[in-house]
Every structure is written in C-alpha cells, then in structure tokens.
C-alpha cells in the first residue's frame, strides 16, 4: 500500500466517519477485539470502548468457561447499542487468530481496533521459574501482540459501506489501532519476576518493530505500560505462582509505601488503563505510533530505582 500525500492525509483525518469529535462517540461504528477481556483491565477496556460508541467488541479469552455472558450483560446495561461477543480462543495459536479475524470480517466486514490485554505474571523468582513458565509468559505477553501485528493490519485495511446493525457507520479509509497492554516491566526489571520482565520487554519490542512494519498501511501500534494497578485481588486467594494473574496485586504494598513511592500516592484503577486504551483506539491519537505510554502514577519518573513490588 502506498503512503498518502499530505493533502490526502488531511482529507481522511477530516472524514466524518473517522472524526473523534462526532457526537455519537469517538469510536462510533468501530469493530474491536480485546483479548484478556474477562480480567479486570480487559473488562475495563471493553467497557470504555463501548462507552465511546463501538459497534461490536469481541471479548476474547483463552478458556471457554469465562463469564462472557455476564460481561456482555453488564456492558449492554450501560451501552445497549454495542454488541459484545464472548469469544474463547488460544491467543498463542496462529490458526485460532486467523479464525477469529475471518469471523470478524465475515460478520462485520471491517476491523478497526485490536487490544492485547492477556498478560500473565509468572513466578516471582528465578528459582521458581521453569522453562514451561517462561514459555507461558512469552505466549501471553508477547506472542499475542506478535500475531496481532502480523495478521490484523490486512483486515484493518478493508473498507466497507454502512452495515445493517446498531452503531453502523461506513469505513471509508484504511484505519487501525493495535494496542498492547504490558507493564512497566517493559522497560526495567524487578517488578515481579524474571519471565514477567523478559516477556514484557518482548511485548514492547513488538510495538517498536511494528512501526516500520506498518508504514503506509494506516495502522498504528502502541503500548500501555501500567504500574501498580488495583485489580481487586485478595492475597489469601492469590496464586503466588503468578499463573492466573496479569499484574502484581497492589495490596502487596502498604498504603504508606504507595504514598512514598508513587507520585499520585495510590495504586491505579483498571478503568484508568481503559481510558488510555480508548484514547489510543481513537482519532485523538492519530499521530501517535510506536509509543510506550507509562501509566504508573509517576512512580518510575519520581524514583526509577524504586520498584512497585
């Protein structure tokens, strides 16, 4: 695909179907995929995309017994025109990823936003980390972004007339936004354990490599790196192997430690990550690609030697 000249760029950015200022929502008519959608951060992202008018959101996870129907019901009570589709598939599977993209295009004719929010924490120490643990973390944290970068852009390049569904809008330009939700472990170590750090670095590597890959396609790719996020994990039931969680529980640090180490003196909330994803999904971020948006309340800037956990 050839790059647009400046005049064509401006005309397309001014398209009524692309403008983030449209009254019916900055994502009106968009079709989105969110992996890890039943985890706290993923759920917040699904809710945020729906709040801004997305036509359809594929809420994806790796297991078929996740509460997809409950998530859809909760979102639809607030945003009845957004269709939420629970979609279990193996995020590290090339075949499953291609199957998902085929389903999206066959049903909607377009794909606009792909958010990988399917991170895995992994064990807290090298002694506890097996090669199998490392593979699982790389599959969740960096293989899912790799498949998004490899296979989503051709689908995002497709344009389509207005469909016959709620929140329908034509897609008159090649547009796409890939958003990788990682961790501040994408840039430094010590947040939790070795495989979390290594696989988070790799996820950011996908984003940085993706800028050149996506030249001329109209598709952008960016990373969100959350710091300490209150995901509501009860430490009594927390799996210290880190094989069920996306981020370290904020309750591992005391309130006094948070006030000492975090500029905003508190842990973040999942919906605060969701708002950043909504921004990156929309035309408000149309000149941002290859960025790593660190969402940590200022902790790493205030004292980069202080680690969250």
BELDA-V614169 format. One record per pair of residues at least 12 apart in sequence whose ideal C-beta (glycine too) atoms are under 10 Angstrom apart, sorted by sequence separation. I is the first residue (numbers start at 1). J is the second residue. D is the distance in whole Angstrom. If there is no record, write none. Layout:
i/j/d
I/J/D
I/J/D
//
This chain:
i/j/d
16/28/10
17/29/7
18/30/10
34/46/5
45/57/9
46/58/9
59/71/6
72/84/4
87/99/10
122/134/7
159/171/5
160/172/9
185/197/5
188/200/10
189/201/9
209/221/9
210/222/9
233/245/6
250/262/10
255/267/9
296/308/8
17/30/10
32/45/9
46/59/5
59/72/7
71/84/6
72/85/8
87/100/6
101/114/9
120/133/9
158/171/7
159/172/6
183/196/7
184/197/10
185/198/9
186/199/9
187/200/8
188/201/9
207/220/10
208/221/9
210/223/10
233/246/10
238/251/9
280/293/7
32/46/8
34/48/10
45/59/10
46/60/10
57/71/10
72/86/6
89/103/9
100/114/10
122/136/7
123/137/9
159/173/7
182/196/10
183/197/9
185/199/8
186/200/4
187/201/8
207/221/5
231/245/8
233/247/9
235/249/6
238/252/9
253/267/8
279/293/9
34/49/7
57/72/9
69/84/9
71/86/7
122/137/4
156/171/9
159/174/7
185/200/4
186/201/6
206/221/8
207/222/6
208/223/8
231/246/7
233/248/9
234/249/8
43/59/8
59/75/8
68/84/8
70/86/9
87/103/8
120/136/6
121/137/8
122/138/10
157/173/10
158/174/8
159/175/9
183/199/9
184/200/8
185/201/7
186/202/9
207/223/4
231/247/6
233/249/4
235/251/6
250/266/9
251/267/9
277/293/10
32/49/5
42/59/8
68/85/8
69/86/7
87/104/9
97/114/10
120/137/5
157/174/4
182/199/9
183/200/5
186/203/6
187/204/7
206/223/8
207/224/10
229/246/9
230/247/9
231/248/9
232/249/8
233/250/8
234/251/8
235/252/7
250/267/4
276/293/6
32/50/9
42/60/9
57/75/8
68/86/2
85/103/9
119/137/8
120/138/9
122/140/9
156/174/7
157/175/9
158/176/10
182/200/5
183/201/10
185/203/9
186/204/4
205/223/10
229/247/5
231/249/7
232/250/9
233/251/7
249/267/9
250/268/8
277/295/10
30/49/7
42/61/8
67/86/8
68/87/8
85/104/9
120/139/8
121/140/9
122/141/9
156/175/7
157/176/7
182/201/9
185/204/9
186/205/9
204/223/5
228/247/8
229/248/9
230/249/8
231/250/7
232/251/9
233/252/9
250/269/10
276/295/6
34/54/10
37/57/8
66/86/7
68/88/8
120/140/4
121/141/9
154/174/10
156/176/3
180/200/10
182/202/9
183/203/8
203/223/7
226/246/9
227/247/9
228/248/7
229/249/9
230/250/4
231/251/10
247/267/10
273/293/10
275/295/9
27/48/9
37/58/8
38/59/7
54/75/10
66/87/10
118/139/9
119/140/6
120/141/6
153/174/9
155/176/8
156/177/8
182/203/4
183/204/9
186/207/9
204/225/7
226/247/6
227/248/10
228/249/9
229/250/6
230/251/8
247/268/10
27/49/6
30/52/8
32/54/5
37/59/4
38/60/9
39/61/8
57/79/10
64/86/9
66/88/7
85/107/8
118/140/5
119/141/5
154/176/10
156/178/8
181/203/9
182/204/6
203/225/9
228/250/5
273/295/6
26/49/10
27/50/9
30/53/7
31/54/7
32/55/9
33/56/9
34/57/6
35/58/9
36/59/9
37/60/6
38/61/5
64/87/10
65/88/8
118/141/8
119/142/10
153/176/6
180/203/5
200/223/9
227/250/9
228/251/10
247/270/9
272/295/7
25/49/10
27/51/9
28/52/8
29/53/7
30/54/5
31/55/6
32/56/7
33/57/8
34/58/7
35/59/9
36/60/8
37/61/6
38/62/10
43/67/10
47/71/9
50/74/10
51/75/9
64/88/4
83/107/10
116/140/9
120/144/10
152/176/7
180/204/8
182/206/9
228/252/9
246/270/10
25/50/9
26/51/10
27/52/4
28/53/4
29/54/8
30/55/6
31/56/5
32/57/5
33/58/5
34/59/6
35/60/5
36/61/6
38/63/9
46/71/7
50/75/5
54/79/8
57/82/6
58/83/9
59/84/5
60/85/9
61/86/8
63/88/6
64/89/9
83/108/9
91/116/8
116/141/9
118/143/10
119/144/9
152/177/10
153/178/8
182/207/8
200/225/8
228/253/7
272/297/9
25/51/8
26/52/5
27/53/5
28/54/8
29/55/5
30/56/8
31/57/8
32/58/7
33/59/9
34/60/6
35/61/7
36/62/8
46/72/9
49/75/9
50/76/8
53/79/8
55/81/8
56/82/7
57/83/7
58/84/8
59/85/7
60/86/8
61/87/8
62/88/7
63/89/10
92/118/9
116/142/9
118/144/5
152/178/6
180/206/6
247/273/10
25/52/4
26/53/7
27/54/5
28/55/8
29/56/9
30/57/9
31/58/8
32/59/9
33/60/6
34/61/9
35/62/8
39/66/9
43/70/10
47/74/8
51/78/7
52/79/9
54/81/9
55/82/7
56/83/5
57/84/5
58/85/5
59/86/5
60/87/5
61/88/6
62/89/7
63/90/9
91/118/5
116/143/9
117/144/9
118/145/9
180/207/5
268/295/6
24/52/9
25/53/2
26/54/10
27/55/8
38/66/4
43/71/6
46/74/9
47/75/6
50/78/7
51/79/6
53/81/8
54/82/5
55/83/7
56/84/8
57/85/7
58/86/8
59/87/7
60/88/7
61/89/8
62/90/6
116/144/4
148/176/10
178/206/9
179/207/9
230/258/10
268/296/7
24/53/5
25/54/8
37/66/8
38/67/6
42/71/9
46/75/6
50/79/4
53/82/7
54/83/9
56/85/7
58/87/5
59/88/10
60/89/6
62/91/6
116/145/5
149/178/6
178/207/8
228/257/10
267/296/10
268/297/6
22/52/10
23/53/10
25/55/10
27/57/10
36/66/10
38/68/7
49/79/9
50/80/9
52/82/9
54/84/9
57/87/10
61/91/8
62/92/8
114/144/10
116/146/9
148/178/5
180/210/9
228/258/7
267/297/8
22/53/8
37/68/8
43/74/8
47/78/7
50/81/9
51/82/9
58/89/9
60/91/7
62/93/9
114/145/9
116/147/9
148/179/9
149/180/9
266/297/7
268/299/10
20/52/9
38/70/9
43/75/9
47/79/8
50/82/4
116/148/6
148/180/8
178/210/7
264/296/9
265/297/8
267/299/10
38/71/6
46/79/10
49/82/8
50/83/9
114/147/9
115/148/9
116/149/10
145/178/8
228/261/9
263/296/8
264/297/4
265/298/9
37/71/7
50/84/7
62/96/9
114/148/5
145/179/9
146/180/10
227/261/10
228/262/7
262/296/7
263/297/5
264/298/6
47/82/9
49/84/10
114/149/9
145/180/4
227/262/7
261/296/10
262/297/4
263/298/3
264/299/9
46/82/9
60/96/10
116/152/10
144/180/8
145/181/9
178/214/8
187/223/10
191/227/8
230/266/8
231/267/9
261/297/9
262/298/7
263/299/6
47/84/9
60/97/10
114/151/9
144/181/10
145/182/8
186/223/6
191/228/9
227/264/10
230/267/4
231/268/10
232/269/10
261/298/10
262/299/5
263/300/9
46/84/7
114/152/5
142/180/9
176/214/8
186/224/10
187/225/7
228/266/9
229/267/6
230/268/7
231/269/9
232/270/8
261/299/6
262/300/10
263/301/7
264/302/10
113/152/9
114/153/9
141/180/9
186/225/5
228/267/4
229/268/5
230/269/6
231/270/6
258/297/8
261/300/10
263/302/5
60/100/7
112/152/10
141/181/10
142/182/9
183/223/10
185/225/8
186/226/10
227/267/8
228/268/7
229/269/7
230/270/8
262/302/7
263/303/9
111/152/6
114/155/9
141/182/7
176/217/7
177/218/10
178/219/7
179/220/9
180/221/7
182/223/5
183/224/9
184/225/5
185/226/10
226/267/10
227/268/7
229/270/6
258/299/9
261/302/8
262/303/9
267/308/9
58/100/7
111/153/9
114/156/8
141/183/8
174/216/9
175/217/10
176/218/7
177/219/7
178/220/7
179/221/8
180/222/7
181/223/8
182/224/7
183/225/6
184/226/7
185/227/10
226/268/6
230/272/10
231/273/10
260/302/10
261/303/6
58/101/10
92/135/9
111/154/9
112/155/9
113/156/9
174/217/7
175/218/5
176/219/4
177/220/5
178/221/4
179/222/6
180/223/5
181/224/5
182/225/5
183/226/6
184/227/5
229/272/8
260/303/9
92/136/9
111/155/4
112/156/6
141/185/9
142/186/10
174/218/4
175/219/7
176/220/7
177/221/8
178/222/8
179/223/8
180/224/7
181/225/8
182/226/8
183/227/8
184/228/9
226/270/9
229/273/7
262/306/9
58/103/8
110/155/8
111/156/5
141/186/9
173/218/7
174/219/8
175/220/9
176/221/9
177/222/8
178/223/10
179/224/6
180/225/9
181/226/7
261/306/5
58/104/6
92/138/9
93/139/9
97/143/10
101/147/10
109/155/10
110/156/8
111/157/9
183/229/9
196/242/7
226/272/8
260/306/8
261/307/9
262/308/8
37/84/9
92/139/4
97/144/8
100/147/10
101/148/10
110/157/10
111/158/7
195/242/9
226/273/5
261/308/8
37/85/10
38/86/8
56/104/8
91/139/7
92/140/7
104/152/9
110/158/6
193/241/10
225/273/10
37/86/8
58/107/9
90/139/9
91/140/7
94/143/9
97/146/10
98/147/9
105/154/10
109/158/7
110/159/7
111/160/10
193/242/7
224/273/6
257/306/9
32/82/9
34/84/9
37/87/8
38/88/10
58/108/10
92/142/10
93/143/9
97/147/4
101/151/6
105/155/6
109/159/9
110/160/5
192/242/7
196/246/10
224/274/10
226/276/9
258/308/9
56/107/8
92/143/5
93/144/10
96/147/9
97/148/8
100/151/9
101/152/7
104/155/7
109/160/4
110/161/10
196/247/9
225/276/10
257/308/9
30/82/10
31/83/9
32/84/10
33/85/10
35/87/9
56/108/6
91/143/7
92/144/7
94/146/10
98/150/10
100/152/10
108/160/8
109/161/8
196/248/8
224/276/5
257/309/10
28/81/9
34/87/10
55/108/7
58/111/9
91/144/4
94/147/6
97/150/8
98/151/6
101/154/8
102/155/9
105/158/7
110/163/8
192/245/10
224/277/6
25/79/9
33/87/8
35/89/9
56/110/9
60/114/10
90/144/10
91/145/10
92/146/9
93/147/8
97/151/6
101/155/5
109/163/6
141/195/9
222/276/9
253/307/10
27/82/9
36/91/8
55/110/9
56/111/10
60/115/9
92/147/8
97/152/9
100/155/10
101/156/10
105/160/9
108/163/7
141/196/8
192/247/8
193/248/9
222/277/9
224/279/10
253/308/7
25/81/9
35/91/5
56/112/10
57/113/9
58/114/9
60/116/9
61/117/10
62/118/7
91/147/8
94/150/8
107/163/9
137/193/9
142/198/9
143/199/9
146/202/9
150/206/10
191/247/9
192/248/5
224/280/7
252/308/8
253/309/7
24/81/9
25/82/9
55/112/9
60/117/9
61/118/7
91/148/9
94/151/8
98/155/10
108/165/8
137/194/9
138/195/8
141/198/9
142/199/5
145/202/8
146/203/9
149/206/6
153/210/9
191/248/7
222/279/10
223/280/9
252/309/5
54/112/8
57/115/9
60/118/8
62/120/10
107/165/9
137/195/4
141/199/4
142/200/8
145/203/5
148/206/8
149/207/8
156/214/10
222/280/5
250/308/8
54/113/8
110/169/9
112/171/7
136/195/8
137/196/6
140/199/7
141/200/6
142/201/8
143/202/9
144/203/8
145/204/9
146/205/9
147/206/10
221/280/9
222/281/10
248/307/10
250/309/9
108/168/9
110/170/9
111/171/9
133/193/9
134/194/8
135/195/9
137/197/9
138/198/8
139/199/8
141/201/9
142/202/4
143/203/9
145/205/9
146/206/5
149/209/8
150/210/10
153/213/8
157/217/6
192/252/9
220/280/8
248/308/7
249/309/9
110/171/5
119/180/9
133/194/10
134/195/5
137/198/7
138/199/5
141/202/7
142/203/5
145/206/4
149/210/5
153/214/6
156/217/8
157/218/7
220/281/10
247/308/9
248/309/5
35/97/10
109/171/8
113/175/9
114/176/7
115/177/9
116/178/8
117/179/8
119/181/7
121/183/9
133/195/6
134/196/10
137/199/4
141/203/5
142/204/9
144/206/9
145/207/7
148/210/9
156/218/7
157/219/7
185/247/9
247/309/10
49/112/10
108/171/10
112/175/6
113/176/7
114/177/8
115/178/8
116/179/7
117/180/9
118/181/8
119/182/7
133/196/10
136/199/9
137/200/9
140/203/9
141/204/10
142/205/7
143/206/9
146/209/9
150/213/9
154/217/9
156/219/5
183/246/8
184/247/10
185/248/9
222/285/7
33/97/10
49/113/7
111/175/10
112/176/6
113/177/5
114/178/5
115/179/4
116/180/5
117/181/4
119/183/7
121/185/10
129/193/6
131/195/10
134/198/7
135/199/10
138/202/6
142/206/6
146/210/9
149/213/6
153/217/5
155/219/10
156/220/10
182/246/10
183/247/6
35/100/9
110/175/9
111/176/7
112/177/7
113/178/8
114/179/7
115/180/8
116/181/6
117/182/9
128/193/7
129/194/6
130/195/9
134/199/8
137/202/9
138/203/9
141/206/10
145/210/8
149/214/8
153/218/9
154/219/9
181/246/8
182/247/10
183/248/9
220/285/7
49/115/8
110/176/10
113/179/7
114/180/9
115/181/7
116/182/9
119/185/10
127/193/10
128/194/10
129/195/5
153/219/5
181/247/10
220/286/8
222/288/6
229/295/8
33/100/7
48/115/10
124/191/10
125/192/9
126/193/7
128/195/10
129/196/9
152/219/8
220/287/9
221/288/10
222/289/6
223/290/9
224/291/9
225/292/6
226/293/9
227/294/7
229/296/9
33/101/8
45/113/10
124/192/6
125/193/6
126/194/5
153/221/9
220/288/7
221/289/6
222/290/7
223/291/7
224/292/8
225/293/7
226/294/8
227/295/7
228/296/7
229/297/10
46/115/9
123/192/9
124/193/4
125/194/8
126/195/9
129/198/10
152/221/9
220/289/4
221/290/7
222/291/5
223/292/5
224/293/5
225/294/5
226/295/5
227/296/2
228/297/7
45/115/6
121/191/9
122/192/7
123/193/5
124/194/9
149/219/9
219/289/8
220/290/8
221/291/9
222/292/8
223/293/7
224/294/8
225/295/7
226/296/7
227/297/6
33/104/7
46/117/9
121/192/6
122/193/5
123/194/8
124/195/10
220/291/9
222/293/7
223/294/9
224/295/6
225/296/7
226/297/10
227/298/9
228/299/7
32/104/9
45/117/6
121/193/8
122/194/8
123/195/7
124/196/8
149/221/6
227/299/5
31/104/6
42/115/8
44/117/9
122/195/4
123/196/9
148/221/8
227/300/7
31/105/9
41/115/10
42/116/9
43/117/9
121/195/9
122/196/5
215/289/10
42/117/4
120/195/9
121/196/6
122/197/9
214/289/7
225/300/9
31/107/9
41/117/5
42/118/7
120/196/8
122/198/9
145/221/8
214/290/9
31/108/5
40/117/10
41/118/10
42/119/9
62/139/9
119/196/8
122/199/7
30/108/10
31/109/8
33/111/7
37/115/9
39/117/7
41/119/8
62/140/8
121/199/10
122/200/10
145/223/8
211/289/6
212/290/9
29/108/10
31/110/5
32/111/8
33/112/9
34/113/8
35/114/8
36/115/8
39/118/8
120/199/8
210/289/8
211/290/4
228/307/10
229/308/9
30/110/8
31/111/5
32/112/6
33/113/7
34/114/8
35/115/7
36/116/7
37/117/7
38/118/10
39/119/8
119/199/8
210/290/7
211/291/9
227/307/10
228/308/5
29/110/8
30/111/9
31/112/5
32/113/4
33/114/5
34/115/5
35/116/5
36/117/4
37/118/9
39/120/10
119/200/8
209/290/9
227/308/6
228/309/8
30/112/4
31/113/8
32/114/7
33/115/7
34/116/8
35/117/6
36/118/3
62/144/10
83/165/7
207/289/9
208/290/6
226/308/10
29/112/8
30/113/6
31/114/10
32/115/7
33/116/9
34/117/6
35/118/4
36/119/7
83/166/7
207/290/6
208/291/10
34/118/9
35/119/10
36/120/9
60/144/9
81/165/9
82/166/8
83/167/8
119/203/8
207/291/8
208/292/8
27/112/8
81/166/4
82/167/6
207/292/7
27/113/7
80/166/8
81/167/5
204/290/10
80/167/10
81/168/10
116/203/8
79/167/9
204/292/6
203/292/10
116/206/9
181/273/7
181/274/10
18/112/10
181/276/9
181/277/7
179/276/9
179/277/5
179/278/10
177/277/9
179/279/10
180/280/10
179/280/5
177/279/10
178/280/9
179/281/7
140/243/10
177/280/6
178/281/10
36/140/8
177/281/5
35/140/9
114/219/9
137/242/9
141/246/9
176/281/10
177/282/8
187/292/7
136/242/10
137/243/9
140/246/8
177/283/9
179/285/10
186/292/6
56/163/10
112/219/10
114/221/9
116/223/10
117/224/9
119/226/9
136/243/7
187/294/8
36/144/8
55/163/8
133/241/8
175/283/8
177/285/7
184/292/9
186/294/9
35/144/6
56/165/8
115/224/9
117/226/10
133/242/8
177/286/9
191/300/10
35/145/9
55/165/6
56/166/9
133/243/7
182/292/8
184/294/6
55/166/7
56/167/8
175/286/9
177/288/9
178/289/9
183/294/10
184/295/9
35/147/10
55/167/4
56/168/10
128/240/8
129/241/10
177/289/9
180/292/9
182/294/10
184/296/5
188/300/7
35/148/8
54/167/7
55/168/6
128/241/7
129/242/9
183/296/9
187/300/8
196/309/10
53/167/6
55/169/7
128/242/9
179/293/9
181/295/10
33/148/8
125/240/10
184/299/8
190/305/9
192/307/9
53/169/9
123/239/10
124/240/7
184/300/6
188/304/7
190/306/9
191/307/6
192/308/8
193/309/9
50/167/9
121/238/10
123/240/8
124/241/9
187/304/9
188/305/9
190/307/4
191/308/5
192/309/6
121/239/9
123/241/6
124/242/6
189/307/8
190/308/8
191/309/6
33/152/8
121/240/10
122/241/8
123/242/5
188/307/8
190/309/8
121/241/9
122/242/5
123/243/8
184/304/10
121/242/3
122/243/7
33/155/10
120/242/7
121/243/8
185/307/9
120/243/7
121/244/8
122/245/9
184/307/9
185/308/9
31/155/9
120/244/8
121/245/5
124/248/8
184/308/7
185/309/10
31/156/10
120/245/8
121/246/6
183/308/9
119/245/9
120/246/7
121/247/7
119/246/4
120/247/10
121/248/6
118/246/8
119/247/7
121/249/9
124/252/10
31/160/10
117/246/8
29/160/10
31/163/9
29/162/8
29/163/8
31/165/10
45/179/8
29/165/9
31/167/10
45/181/8
29/166/10
30/167/8
29/167/6
28/167/6
29/168/6
30/169/8
42/181/8
27/167/9
28/168/9
29/169/3
31/171/9
41/181/6
28/169/6
29/170/8
30/171/9
17/159/10
25/167/8
27/169/10
29/171/7
39/181/10
24/167/8
25/169/10
17/162/9
24/169/9
30/175/9
32/177/9
33/178/10
34/179/9
36/181/8
30/176/10
35/181/9
22/169/9
30/177/9
32/179/10
34/181/9
27/177/10
18/169/9
1/153/9
17/169/5
1/154/10
16/169/9
17/170/6
18/171/9
117/270/10
16/170/9
17/171/7
18/172/8
15/170/9
17/172/6
18/173/6
1/157/7
15/171/10
16/172/9
17/173/8
117/273/8
15/172/6
18/175/6
117/274/9
15/173/6
17/175/9
115/274/10
12/172/8
13/173/9
15/175/9
117/277/8
12/173/5
11/173/9
12/174/9
13/175/10
115/277/6
12/175/8
115/278/10
9/173/10
113/277/9
8/173/9
113/278/10
115/280/9
115/281/7
113/280/9
114/281/9
113/281/4
4/173/9
112/281/8
113/282/9
4/174/9
112/282/10
1/174/7
45/224/9
41/224/9
41/226/7
44/229/10
124/309/8
44/231/10
41/229/7
43/231/10
40/229/8
40/230/9
41/231/7
40/231/4
39/231/8
40/232/6
40/233/8
42/246/8
39/244/9
40/245/10
41/246/6
12/218/8
39/245/8
40/246/8
41/247/7
39/246/5
40/247/9
39/247/9
9/218/10
36/246/7
3/215/7
4/216/8
1/214/10
3/216/4
1/215/9
2/216/6
3/217/9
4/218/8
1/216/5
3/218/9
1/217/6
1/218/8
1/219/10
51/271/10
48/270/10
47/270/9
48/271/7
51/274/9
47/271/7
48/272/10
51/275/9
54/278/9
44/269/8
45/270/8
48/273/9
49/274/8
44/270/4
45/271/9
48/274/4
52/278/6
41/268/10
43/270/7
44/271/5
47/274/6
48/275/6
51/278/7
52/279/10
54/281/8
41/269/10
42/270/8
43/271/9
44/272/8
45/273/7
46/274/8
48/276/9
49/277/7
50/278/10
40/269/9
41/270/5
44/273/6
45/274/5
48/277/6
49/278/6
52/281/8
53/282/10
40/270/4
41/271/9
44/274/4
45/275/9
48/278/4
52/282/7
39/270/9
40/271/9
41/272/10
42/273/9
43/274/8
44/275/8
45/276/9
46/277/10
47/278/10
48/279/9
41/273/5
42/274/9
45/277/5
49/281/6
40/273/9
41/274/7
44/277/8
45/278/8
48/281/9
49/282/9
40/274/10
44/278/10
42/277/10
41/277/9
45/281/9
34/274/10
34/277/8
32/277/10
34/281/10
32/281/7
27/278/7
30/281/7
26/278/8
30/282/8
26/279/9
27/281/6
26/281/8
27/282/6
26/282/4
27/283/9
25/282/9
26/283/7
20/278/10
26/284/7
20/279/9
20/281/10
21/282/10
22/283/9
20/282/5
21/283/8
19/282/10
20/283/4
21/284/9
18/282/9
19/283/6
20/284/5
18/283/5
19/284/10
20/285/9
20/286/8
15/283/9
18/286/8
14/283/10
13/283/7
12/283/10
13/286/6
12/286/10
13/287/9
9/286/9
9/287/10
//
